[in-house]
Amino acid sequence: MNNRSIPSLPDLTPSGRLHTLVENRSIYTMEHCEMNVFETYQPSERVNLRFPDLVYTAMLRGKKVMHLFDNRQSFDYVPGESVIMPSNETMVIDFPEASFKTPAQCIALAIDERKIKETVEILNNQFAKTNEKDSWSLASDQFHIQNTQEISYTIDRIMRLARESNPGKDIFVNMAIQELLLRLMQTQARGLIFGHYKLLSSSNRFARVVEFVKENLDQNLTVEKLSDLACMSKPHFFRSFKREFGLSPVEFIIRERITKARELLQESKNSVSDVCFRLGFQSVNYFCTLFKKHVGVSPGRFKQGALVAACTYD
């Protein structure tokens, strides 16, 4: 399921105020971070960008092609995605589609390493991870992520604060930076555990839970059952799961069922009610409500669109 979210779009710079058509830059400087908004209006290749601090970037409009870590990683970069780059690492960027009609726009939030270290220390000292060998940190190998609504909301708040003249704005920005760092680490943790649960199920209790949920979506999956599997009390399991991954066990189960429902609804033989009960839902109305909330359309309309697309493709 595509859960990507795009932060609010800042206004584009009027053409008469542009300093350059390639990576025109607007800067907002705060105590522990620097917010940059970049805009490009013409096709360009091999544009270099580097920051002395760790930088979080989010694509807002258009498309880039990123070449990172000496070309070891190259990929299309589109709205709804983020890239986290370590300090002093060069990003080489292509803009294959940029124009005044289709500009490329992104933000780059450079964060003071001291602020990152302070936030990580607070988390490790006060909210230690469940597995003793694990600790809070920004993972360098999970640099390309999909935005969540929570990440987008936090970026929106930082952007709004950056433009304010309130003398106390740095206090609010510092709190928002800590929230952003936590949400990024939670997103990376989901990518690691949810994406590699089979490899980790023998050593990580949450990976075992993820594996069990994915293989038993048709069963009655209760928090009690999952906490027993994790060898934790129900309250401790619930709090720890939500703290480490940014969503509750119940929310995780629902997301997995909706993801599976999307797959099943693309098969002509499966009706909406078949899929509903096959995935452990007790009410078709409840299933339809949840599906529309997560996907944006009803399961019936989604199924109709999938079948029309399949026929067109054939």
C-alpha positions in Angstrom: 0.0 0.0 0.0 1.3 3.5 -0.9 1.4 5.5 2.3 3.5 8.3 0.9 2.5 11.8 2.0 3.6 15.1 0.5 4.3 18.2 2.7 2.4 21.4 1.9 3.8 23.1 -1.2 5.4 26.4 -0.6 4.8 29.1 -3.2 7.1 29.1 -6.2 9.4 32.1 -6.5 8.1 34.7 -9.0 10.2 34.5 -12.2 11.4 38.0 -11.8 13.0 37.2 -8.5 14.8 34.0 -9.5 18.6 34.2 -9.2 19.1 31.0 -11.3 16.9 28.5 -13.2 18.8 25.6 -11.7 18.5 25.0 -7.9 17.3 28.5 -7.1 17.7 28.6 -3.3 15.7 30.3 -0.5 17.3 29.9 3.0 15.8 30.1 6.5 18.4 29.9 9.3 17.5 28.9 12.8 19.5 27.9 15.9 20.1 24.2 15.2 19.0 23.9 11.6 18.8 25.5 8.2 15.8 25.2 5.9 16.5 25.4 2.2 13.9 25.5 -0.6 15.3 24.6 -4.0 13.6 25.2 -7.4 14.7 24.2 -10.9 13.1 25.3 -14.1 15.1 23.8 -16.9 16.5 20.3 -17.7 20.0 19.9 -16.1 22.4 17.1 -15.4 25.1 16.4 -12.9 24.3 19.2 -10.5 26.3 18.8 -7.3 24.9 19.6 -3.8 26.7 19.1 -0.5 26.0 20.2 3.1 28.4 20.2 6.1 25.7 18.8 8.4 23.3 15.8 8.0 20.5 16.9 5.7 17.0 15.7 5.4 15.4 16.4 2.0 11.8 16.0 0.8 10.7 16.2 -2.8 7.7 18.5 -3.3 7.2 18.9 -7.1 8.6 17.4 -10.3 11.3 14.8 -10.5 15.0 14.4 -9.9 17.3 11.5 -10.7 19.7 11.1 -7.7 23.2 9.7 -7.9 24.5 9.1 -4.4 27.6 7.6 -2.8 29.8 7.8 -5.8 27.1 6.5 -8.1 26.6 3.4 -6.1 22.9 4.4 -5.6 20.9 6.0 -8.5 17.1 6.3 -8.5 14.2 8.5 -9.5 13.2 10.9 -6.7 9.6 12.0 -6.7 7.1 13.8 -4.4 6.1 11.7 -1.3 9.7 10.6 -0.8 12.6 11.7 1.4 16.3 11.2 1.3 18.6 11.5 4.4 22.2 12.2 3.6 25.2 12.2 6.0 27.3 15.3 6.4 29.8 16.3 3.6 28.4 13.7 1.2 27.9 14.9 -2.4 24.6 14.5 -4.1 24.8 14.5 -7.9 21.4 15.4 -9.4 19.7 15.3 -12.8 16.6 17.2 -13.7 15.3 15.5 -16.8 11.8 17.1 -16.9 12.2 20.5 -15.3 10.5 23.5 -17.0 8.4 26.5 -16.0 5.3 24.3 -16.4 6.8 21.4 -14.5 9.4 22.8 -12.1 11.3 20.6 -9.6 11.0 21.8 -6.0 12.4 20.2 -2.9 13.3 21.2 0.7 16.7 20.4 2.3 16.8 20.7 6.1 20.4 20.7 7.4 20.4 19.7 11.1 23.2 20.4 13.6 25.0 17.2 14.5 24.9 18.3 18.2 21.1 18.4 18.1 21.0 14.9 16.6 23.4 13.5 19.2 21.3 15.2 22.0 18.1 13.7 20.7 19.6 10.2 20.3 21.0 10.3 23.8 17.6 11.3 25.3 15.9 8.4 23.5 18.5 5.8 24.5 18.6 7.0 28.1 14.8 7.4 28.7 13.2 5.2 26.0 15.5 2.3 25.5 14.6 -0.1 22.8 13.1 -3.5 23.7 16.0 -5.6 22.4 19.0 -4.9 24.5 21.4 -5.0 21.5 19.4 -2.3 19.7 19.7 1.5 20.1 18.2 4.6 18.6 20.1 6.0 15.7 19.7 7.2 12.1 20.5 4.3 9.9 22.9 5.3 7.1 21.7 2.3 4.9 18.1 3.5 5.0 18.5 6.9 3.4 15.6 6.7 0.9 12.2 6.5 2.6 8.6 7.1 1.9 7.0 10.0 3.8 4.3 9.3 6.4 1.6 11.8 7.2 3.3 12.4 10.5 6.6 13.3 8.9 4.9 15.6 6.4 3.0 17.3 9.2 6.2 17.9 11.2 8.0 19.3 8.1 5.0 21.6 7.5 5.3 22.9 11.1 9.0 23.6 10.7 8.5 25.4 7.4 5.7 27.5 9.0 7.9 28.3 12.0 10.9 29.1 9.9 9.0 32.0 8.2 7.8 33.5 11.5 9.3 36.5 13.2 8.4 35.3 16.6 11.5 35.7 18.9 10.7 32.4 20.6 10.5 30.4 17.4 13.8 28.5 17.9 12.3 26.9 21.0 9.4 25.5 18.9 11.7 24.6 16.0 14.0 22.6 18.4 11.0 20.6 19.6 9.8 20.0 16.1 13.3 18.9 15.0 13.4 16.3 17.9 10.0 15.0 16.7 11.2 14.8 13.1 14.3 12.8 14.1 12.2 10.4 16.2 9.7 9.9 13.3 12.5 9.3 10.9 14.0 6.7 13.1 10.6 5.0 13.6 10.1 5.0 9.8 13.6 3.4 9.4 12.8 0.8 12.1 9.7 -0.2 10.2 11.6 -0.5 7.0 14.1 -2.8 8.7 11.8 -5.0 10.8 8.8 -5.0 8.5 10.9 -5.5 5.4 13.3 -8.1 6.7 11.2 -9.9 9.3 12.0 -13.4 8.0 15.8 -12.9 8.5 15.3 -11.3 11.9 12.5 -13.4 13.4 14.8 -15.7 15.3 16.6 -12.8 17.1 14.0 -10.0 17.3 10.7 -10.4 19.1 8.9 -7.8 17.0 10.1 -9.5 13.8 8.5 -12.7 15.1 5.3 -10.7 15.7 5.4 -9.2 12.2 5.9 -12.6 10.6 3.0 -14.1 12.6 0.7 -11.3 11.5 1.6 -11.5 7.9 1.1 -15.2 7.8 -2.2 -15.2 9.8 -4.2 -12.3 8.5 -7.3 -14.4 8.3 -7.2 -15.2 12.0 -8.4 -13.3 15.1 -5.3 -11.3 15.8 -5.5 -9.9 19.3 -2.9 -7.8 21.2 -3.0 -10.5 23.9 -1.9 -13.1 21.4 0.8 -11.0 19.9 2.1 -9.9 23.3 2.3 -13.6 24.4 4.3 -14.3 21.2 6.7 -11.5 22.1 7.0 -12.7 25.7 5.8 -9.4 27.0 2.9 -8.1 29.1 0.1 -6.7 27.0 0.6 -3.0 28.2 4.4 -3.2 27.8 4.1 -4.8 24.3 1.6 -2.2 23.2 3.7 0.8 24.4 7.0 -0.6 23.1 5.6 -1.5 19.7 4.1 2.0 19.2 7.2 3.8 20.5 9.6 1.9 18.3 7.5 1.9 15.1 5.3 4.9 15.4 2.0 3.0 15.1 0.1 0.6 17.4 -0.1 -3.2 16.8 -3.8 -2.7 15.9 -2.9 -0.1 13.3 -0.2 -2.4 11.9 -2.7 -5.3 11.6 -5.2 -3.1 9.8 -2.5 -1.8 7.3 -1.4 -5.3 6.5 -5.0 -6.4 5.9 -5.7 -3.4 3.7 -2.5 -4.1 1.7 -3.5 -7.7 1.2 -7.0 -6.6 0.3 -5.7 -4.5 -2.5 -3.9 -7.5 -3.9 -6.9 -9.8 -3.7 -9.3 -7.3 -5.2 -7.3 -7.2 -8.4 -8.3 -10.8 -9.0 -11.7 -11.0 -10.8 -12.8 -14.1 -8.9 -12.7 -12.3 -5.5 -15.7 -10.2 -4.5 -15.6 -7.5 -1.9 -17.4 -9.6 0.7 -15.1 -12.6 0.0 -12.0 -10.5 0.6 -13.5 -8.9 3.7 -14.2 -12.2 5.5 -11.1 -13.9 4.1 -9.0 -11.2 5.9 -10.6 -11.6 9.3 -13.0 -8.6 9.1 -16.4 -9.3 10.8 -18.4 -6.6 8.9 -18.4 -5.6 5.3 -19.4 -2.0 6.2 -16.4 -1.8 8.6 -14.1 -3.2 6.0 -15.3 -0.7 3.4 -14.9 2.2 5.8 -11.3 1.2 6.7 -10.4 0.6 3.0 -11.6 4.0 1.9 -9.8 5.7 4.8 -6.5 4.1 3.8 -6.8 3.9 0.0 -9.0 6.8 -0.8 -11.7 4.9 -2.7 -14.2 2.2 -1.7 -13.1 -1.4 -2.3 -15.8 -1.8 -5.0 -14.5 1.2 -6.9 -10.9 0.1 -6.5 -11.8 -3.4 -7.8 -13.6 -1.9 -10.8 -10.6 0.4 -11.6 -8.2 -2.5 -11.3 -10.2 -4.7 -13.7 -10.6 -1.9 -16.2 -6.8 -1.3 -16.1 -6.2 -5.0 -16.6 -8.5 -5.1 -19.6 -6.9 -2.1 -21.1 -3.4 -3.5 -20.6 -4.5 -6.8 -22.2 
